[in-house]
Amino acid sequence: MPIYDVRCRACGATFEINRSMSRADEPAPCPHGHEDTVRLLPTVSMTGRASARAGSPSAGAGPAAGPAGGGCCGGGCCG
């Protein structure tokens, strides 16, 4: 069952709930008893680096061939 993050608008508490996707939009009362809550958007974390760009002539040529890309900008921001 998915885990959803929920924040209480009244006291600011953030908590998790486990429920089926079909019930994801149902209200979830705060552990402190408040009813005004909102489900938070999920966050995604991506880590790691690609060893070489697909189809690159420098693939497998080692570190002297240039930076191996990854992420949103091809590795330029990961130095």
N, C-alpha and C positions, 0 to 999 in steps of 0.2 A: 504494500500500500504506500502511496506517495506521502512524503512529509512536506507540509506547507508552513511557511513562516507567516505569522500574523502579528500585527501591531495594534495595540489599543490606543485609540485616539484620545481617550479620557486621561489615562495615566502615563502613556508612553511605553508601557511594558511590551516587549517583544517575546513571543512564545511560539512553539511549534505544535502542530496538530497532525495526526495521522488519520487520513480518511481517503475513501475511494475518489477517483477522478469525477465520478458522477455527482458527488456531494461537495466538490471543491468550492463552489460558490455559496454554499450555505453559511449563515452567520456562525461565528465561533466566539462564544463569550470569553472575556478576559479571565484569567485565574483570580483576579481581584474582584470579580463580580460585575464589571462594566460590560455593556452590550455593544458599544460603538467601536467595532474593530474593522480592520481592513487587511486583506491578504496581500502580502508583499510579492513583488516580482522576483522570480528566481534569478540567482546569479550563476554565471558559468565561469569556471576557471580553466584556462588552458596553459599547460606548462610544457617545457621541453623544447628541443631544437631538432630540426630536420638535419640529417647528415649531409644531404646534397639535394639540389633542385632536380626534379624529374626532367630527364631529357637534356640536362645541362652538359656541355662538353667537358666541364671540369669535374663532373661527378666522379668521385673516387680518386681525384688527383692530389688529395691531401690539403693541408691548411695553406700552403703557398699559392694555391689556385684561386683564392678569394674566399669571402665569407660564405658559409653554407646558410641558406635562408630558412626562414620559418616565421610563423606568425603573420600578422597583417601587413607588414611592410617588407617582407622578404628577408628579414634579419637585420636590416639597417639600424634599427633602434636597439638591438641587443648587443652591439659592439663586439 
